[in-house]
Amino acid sequence: MPSSRSSQRPSTGFRPRANVRKMGAVRRSQLVTTYGVGAMIAIENESFIVAGLDSWNVDEAPEIFERRLARVLGVTSFRLPPAPDPDRGVDGVRIRRFPEFYSCSRCGLLQRFRDFGIRQGQRALCPECVEDLVPSRFVLVCDDGHIEDFPYWKWVHRGQSSGTCNGELRLRMDGGSASLKSVVVSCSCGVPEVSMEGAFRVKALIDLRIRCNGKRPWLRGAEPQDCRRNPRAMQRGSSSAWNPVMRSALSIPPWGEGLNALIERERLFGAPPETVRWHFQQRPHLLRREDATVDDVLAQLRMIQEANDAPIPGPLEAHAALRKEEYDRLCRGNPERHAADRQPFVCERPEGDLDQLREFGLDGSMLVKRLREVRALEGFTRGVPPLEAEPDQRLAELHLSPEIDWLPAVEVNGEGVFLRLDEDRLRKWEAEKGVVERVERMRRNHLAVLQEKPGAGDGRAAISPVSPCFVLLHTLAHVLINEWSLDGGYPASALRERLYAGDRMAGILIYTATSDSAGSLGGIVAQGDPEKLAATMESALSRASWCSNDPLCMESEASGVDSVNMAACHACVLLPETSCEWNNSFMDRVLLVGTPSEQVPGFFMSL
């Protein structure tokens, strides 16, 4: 992960320079999920921010194709984050120093890093004390993604309009406690020293006329934007300082195989017919492998172009359409016909008696023996996540170059089990008075949270995903993942959920889609055998009927982050964040097993 800069090339990135300084290493997948563009990363006793895509050298970074997802996100393709190769002079992802303010761990001198006079390649030490420098613990962010150094001078010189005292700032810990009151900032000009207590209150910053300056330090040469949001102080390592907005899609037929896959692999989309004909004249074995002709390829290219030219609906509708296509294909299945490199999606019906599953209200199950998922970083936010009604609202830019037509992404392969609920039984259960009233309380809690978020008062109606079907499916997915982690030997973090709740959809896909050894060894597919699945359902529901925090958990009216859960806690249904699509929100095990008084009937209460 080098920190040097170099001149720009067309859309693929920058040419490497000889004076690249290697700062550290992270996994490629982390550059999409954990340390993506705009995220801060600590390396030894220094701190940096991951630079924009227009600084990445992706000349040799593999391309990832997933046309369904690319069309929705408005890009041509995706790219795996680049890996450096020092022997060939190829660098990878760039980083920039941030925050700029550092302090000495002994004398407490607080100033910009460049003012310490440290040369490139030298260790970050105070030149007077020869002690490690410490990057600023505090940064200033706003909900539009801007970030900058905390304004220590304004915090100390309260009421003064400009920094003209020419004094030295110092930061010390008085050792009285671990609170912000023990972090004291002073200036040599003689103003009274001030603790950091109250710095996290937005009103305190407003009273000092501290405003957001619209800075984007992860983008080189970016001009400050006009921003009218009130900033807030945060710890540099706060999880709210960078919230990735991830989008994903499964590779399903016809896009993931056959001629469509051939067109993507050979990069023929948009090529003129004469170029396509010449291409296959030079490589006739490609067509023989697919048992197709050049005319078949040209016809498929026309179909892809027509689909690509069709108008794209809004973000919510577009992503809902992606899920509907996946749901339909999971229901229909896709028997294995080719090797894994030609058929990334295999979905088959299990052998055995499905009647025992129907007793649980399941309409059936499918064994997803092979799947490919593409996860892309669309953007990021800071502070409060965007409204669910506008998923692209307030996304910070990943780059400034109009030539970049790709997004960073990773592709993972795995396997899974798809379950579908009995829709007739579901509709009857959804109409129960106790179910309607309980879910409506959760929905009101969520809408109240949405009204407090930035952008809630601009005339758009807040939209909540909460419905009886959605909460039921989400909670069921969590209890099954917990059960399989105990019975099947999988760590819960290696399993993921994918919910299909909405118009004519009522299913869940639980799958392993990881880049490590827990990916696709056949173990999760074995859990989809009807007899074994019935035993798992019985055990999972029995376990969900009781929690070590009962009766508090069962009787809870609002729990979890933003109070959008009900009977759900870490002792019963919550999972590692990597396993959950909704950040452990919108769950209630009462909808599974009902209340002891039977006032709220659970979907599986009859069992």
Secondary structure, DSSP 4 states (H G I P E B T S, - for coil): -B-----B-STT-B---TT--B-----TTHHHHTS-TT-EEEETTEEEEEPPGGG---TTPPEE--HHHHHHHT-SEEEPPP--BGGGTB----EEE-S-EEEETTT-EEEEGGGGTPPTTS--B-TTT--BEEE-SEEEE-TTS-EEE--HHHHHSTT-SS--S-PPEEEEE-SS-SSGGGEEEEETT-PPPEESTTTT-HHHHHHTT-------TTSTTPPPP---SPPEEEETT-GGG-EEEEEEEE--TTTTSHHHHHHHHTT-TT--HHHHHHHHHH-HHHHHHHT--HHHHHHHHHHHHHHHHSPP--HHHHHHHHHHHHHHHHHH-B---S-TTT---EEEPPSS-SHHHHTTTEEEEEEEEEEEEEEEEEEEE-SSPPPTT-TTTTPBPS---TT--EEEEEEEEEEEEEEEE-HHHHHHHHT-HHHHHHHHHHHHHHHHHHHTSTTTTSSPPP-----HHHHHHHHHHHHHHHHHHHHS---GGG-EEEEEEETTEEEEEEEEE-SSTTSSSSHHHHTTSHHHHHHHHHHHHHHHT--TTTTTTTT-SSBSGGG-BSS--TTTT---GGG-TTTT-S--THHHH--TTSSS--TTTT-
